[in-house]
Amino acid sequence: MHTTFLSRYGIWILCLLFAAAGILSLNHMLIYTPDSARYLAWANSLAQFRGYIDLTVPEPARYVVHAPLYPALLVPAAWIAPTSILAAKIATLLFGTLTLAVFFLWMKTNVEWRLALGAAIALSLNSFMLIYSTQVLSEVPFFLCIVIAFWLTQDVIEKANRPPMVGWREIGLVAAVVAAIFLREVGLTLVMAMLVVLVLHKRYRTAGILFGISVLFSMAWFVRNEIVIATAEQPAMRNTHLFFSHLYTANNASLVQEFLARLSTNAAIYSEAALRLLFLPEFGLRSYMLVRPQEGMLSIALSILSIMRYPIIVCSVGGMMYGAWCARKRPATAKILLVFTSVYVVPILLYPINDNRFLFPLLSVFLAVVSFAIEDLLARFKFGEGKNKIRFALATVLGLLVVFPNAAWSVSFVENGWRYHHHPVEYISDIQC
C-alpha cells in the first residue's frame, strides 16, 4: 500500500513541497540585471497591448536583445500585478513545478518509477533548479521545453505505426522546440539536435515539418527585430555583433584566433563547473547574499565536501560514464541525449560570455544517464536482497552524501530568502556584522 501510494502521489507531493519552498524563499532581489528588469518591462508593455517596448530607458526602445517568449509568458502576472517582481517570480515558479512533473513522467518512460521519482527529487534539490525557479529568468521554461522535446521525440521514434496525418506528438514536439528557440537563442541547438535524431531514425516527415516551421518563425522574428527595428534604432548591443566581436583577442586578430581563445577559456571553466553540476553547482560560486556558507547545514555540507569532494566527483563522473554506456539499451533516448549534448556545448564554448547557468540544461542529461547507471547496478547486484543489504546501505549513504550539499544549500537559500523578504534591514545588518 505504501509503495502504491508513492507511485501514484509521490511526484505530486514533491511538486507541492517544491512550490512551498519556492514561495517561502520569494523576495524582491533580482540576481541578474539588466536581464530580469528587461523581461519585466517587456511583459508590462505586452500586458498593455503596446508590443515589445522598453519604457524604462530615456528613449523608448522596441529592439529586443533577448529571446522574446519569456516576457509573453509573464503577461498574465503583469495583468494581475503590473511590474511586480513577486508576481513574475510566482509565474516562473509555476513553470518550475510543472517541470518537475514533466521530468518525472519522461524519466518514467525510461526507468522504473522509483528511480524516476529519485531523479525528480535530485532535480528539485539542485540549487540551480530552485534559484532559477524563483527568479525572473527564462532558464526554467527553457529546461521544460527541452524535456518535452526529449520525451516527444523519443515517443515519435519508438512508435512504429505512425498515422498518415500529423498527430498530437508531432504538434507538441514542434511547439516545444519552437518555444525553446524563442525562450533562449541557444534553443536553435535543440532544433538541430532533434532534426539530426529524426533523420537518423528516418522520420523525414516530422523532421521536414519541424525544420519548416522553425525556419518560418525564426525568420519572421529576425526580420522584425534585426532588420526593421535594429536598422531604425541602431541599438548599442546586439547578440549577432557580440558573438563576432573581439573580446579575447586584438581587433586585428582573425576570428579563428578569437574563437580558439574563447574555446580554451570556456572549456577550462565549464569542465570544472560540470563536475559539480549534480551535487552542488553553486559550490564556491556566488551566494546572491542569500546563502551563507558559515551557518547551519551548509557549513556541515561544505565541511564534508572539503573531505569527500573528489570521491563524490569521481562517483558522479563514473556514474555518468557508466550510465552513458547503459543507455545503449535505450537507443532512441541514447541518441537524443548524445546528439543534444554534442550540439549544445558548441555555442556555449564559443560564446564570448561564460556563465555557469548555461550548463543548467545539461542537468537533464546528467540525471538521466546516472539513473540508467543506478538501474543497471540494482539489476546486476540485486541490492537489498540477502548479503547485498550491506552494499545497498553503503550505496544509500553515498547517495545521501551526493544529495546533502544541494539540500543544505536549498535550506539556507529558503531560510535567508524568507528573512530578507520579511526583515530586509535586519538581515542586511546581520550579514554585514
Steps between C-alpha positions, in 0.01 A plus 500: 500500500787734587663431163171551315445832674847629410473380141173690457551809709874528565568744218207722596619513861845594371352774281306642795810498721706668227234765442481564876878538524492738205222710651684526832819619329337769283630854540569809288863421427594463131826311455538582130477859382410644262359172360223461758409869489467485121273197522274688743492809278408300189237296689340822622491652150350179356239499776403852388478379137785731395724226364864457596612842622732590785375819664759493779775656285529870402386422145236223478653205316325228299812296430499178707849392597384171655277220370141633507272223629569515874353854542187376322471218755507764775208697355232337721706595806537855362122527458451406864788706643676727247881525538482275809818302556323255731220433249756426227692271736183310592424450130852360449461278807189347341715404201758354737237286671364385164854415389540256790181317404589482130857390576364219720257385231774498235741313728228245578501402131869404535539365855269357764294748702719495815805611304292752309379647829855498636621691195219753546595541867864558401384761248279675756788520749754624248585858584477607136141374483388683813670828427392522135142406593486799735658761273375700202700295251418274206719205606225283648244536215786422260591190703134395486494528120815288476348220711176510299700485176699200630181321604302561181794431267555172681130422465492585129801276437377205703150491353532263205150550360477867417171653386489643147415844634696709747416389854503673836854381570637677194302815581623499859857440391497788254338730756758414769798545269375828351425626852858412601634714214304799627590442865877499445699553182694182574170320445609473137722214617189310608359538149819369342530213747142381458529530120811281501333237722183494291695463176715222649180313580349577157219715636532729200145637509530616862849637433375696198211651694726591792759658270246697297309646794818578695647687203172683435462632854872574543520698177186695584648609832841568344343734244302680768781535750830507312401660171204730562546607864880480528545699178274775632627514861866396465520335845832506682493126570397225258568131554609449140763775537605375842560146375735617224679770700859478627486468878782248553740614229615823335279655231751413230494130592299257291164363613655155512748621762216666691291184501795284603572732792135483610498124458802440721381743769141379512604133487715545810223683688212274401686171545559583866144627550347196326671266746297645786177549306330203667598546863541876549527730197515810718794372709766771509287729282279801563292491816251765381503628860248227585736211563741524789767227500585548866157414642283196565485193279698666223809535717477126575452421130802706402707331769403162358581623150845608607566132581270316258492742207726304268357154580152641433619653173657169399177317583293757311721490191530122520124470535443720196751308289356165606148633445593613150615144430177359649297734280570272204203294621285802417623590149250780438565674831875445469513671160286789621723566802828452313408715201351778713804515730742499204314781323421707809855531632633655178338847529556530875868424449524761224283769659711791631322507837530200730241436768438179691125538449563396139572152638155471658336327196763226519369406844217313327756289313717437805209390720369270227826314441573467873152349540583250226818407686319452831231284340762278339695463826184414693421230245853360495563482874140465622554753775275450799496120482685280751867587543469786256311704761837631620583614149158657474555688827839626380351609168220681684747684722702605194183619331407709802849651505456603137158657567582657838705801374218608268242445775705706746542777241126502434414519870733797543359668188137459611564606860699811411268590213210503747698709747606748231144542375340554842785678684736643235667763717570257782624236257744734321627629835549142617707389201713815519600429858 
